[in-house]
Amino acid sequence: MKKLLLLLTVLCGISITSFAQSSNGAGKFSIGLEAGLPVGDVKNLSNFAIGGSLKYDHPIAENTFITGSAGYTKFLSNDDAKSIGYKIYAIPVKVGVKYFFDQGFYGEAQVGAAFVNESMLGVSGNTTTFAYSPGIGYSFGGGVDLGVRYEGWTKSGTTISQVAARLAYSF
């Protein structure tokens, strides 16, 4: 898992560097704190999700950006899940499109992969899932951004999902 994460980090870095060189610095990075409410089956095992992310927005047309993001999300176990030693966390890596409608409001859609680790009763397993996340947000002045999204990670008919908010600072 660590080697895969290192490989993805290097590939994202190379991609972002090539985008930054072609845009003459017009793109921007943001770092954000994320909080989510689990929905679907996972809400029986967790009441809250927390994490962080790094995102890059690259302009491709007026008001339109290609995005790339990587993050970390941990679902905090509720009492029932703690009793069986259930833990879940993931590293989602996604790309997408962001479109600004008017005066800071935007819509965004991303797809990618989430590298999920689940453990129960001391047995741990890793899996890669398809990740998708449509959302909306507002970009305030001074680099502050607030977004809300639905995010799902699905594989073989099973979906882990959340409604999440991201408070970020762009630089």
JOKA-V404339 format. One record per residue. RES is the residue in one small letter. PHI is phi as a letter, one per 40 degrees, with the letter a starting at -180 (* if undefined). Layout:
[[RES	PHI] [RES	PHI]]
This chain:
[[m	*] [k	c] [k	c] [l	c] [l	c] [l	c] [l	c] [l	c] [t	c] [v	c] [l	c] [c	c] [g	c] [i	c] [s	c] [i	c] [t	c] [s	c] [f	c] [a	c] [q	c] [s	c] [s	b] [n	f] [g	g] [a	c] [g	c] [k	a] [f	c] [s	a] [i	b] [g	b] [l	b] [e	b] [a	b] [g	a] [l	b] [p	c] [v	b] [g	g] [d	c] [v	c] [k	c] [n	c] [l	b] [s	a] [n	b] [f	a] [a	b] [i	a] [g	a] [g	a] [s	a] [l	b] [k	b] [y	b] [d	b] [h	b] [p	c] [i	b] [a	a] [e	c] [n	g] [t	b] [f	b] [i	c] [t	b] [g	b] [s	a] [a	a] [g	a] [y	b] [t	b] [k	b] [f	c] [l	c] [s	c] [n	c] [d	c] [d	c] [a	c] [k	c] [s	c] [i	b] [g	g] [y	c] [k	b] [i	a] [y	a] [a	a] [i	b] [p	c] [v	b] [k	b] [v	b] [g	a] [v	b] [k	b] [y	b] [f	c] [f	c] [d	a] [q	f] [g	g] [f	c] [y	a] [g	b] [e	a] [a	b] [q	b] [v	b] [g	i] [a	b] [a	b] [f	c] [v	b] [n	b] [e	b] [s	b] [m	a] [l	f] [g	g] [v	b] [s	b] [g	a] [n	b] [t	a] [t	b] [t	b] [f	c] [a	b] [y	a] [s	a] [p	c] [g	a] [i	b] [g	a] [y	a] [s	b] [f	c] [g	c] [g	g] [g	g] [v	c] [d	b] [l	b] [g	b] [v	b] [r	a] [y	c] [e	b] [g	b] [w	b] [t	b] [k	a] [s	f] [g	g] [t	b] [t	b] [i	b] [s	a] [q	a] [v	b] [a	b] [a	b] [r	b] [l	b] [a	b] [y	b] [s	c] [f	a]]
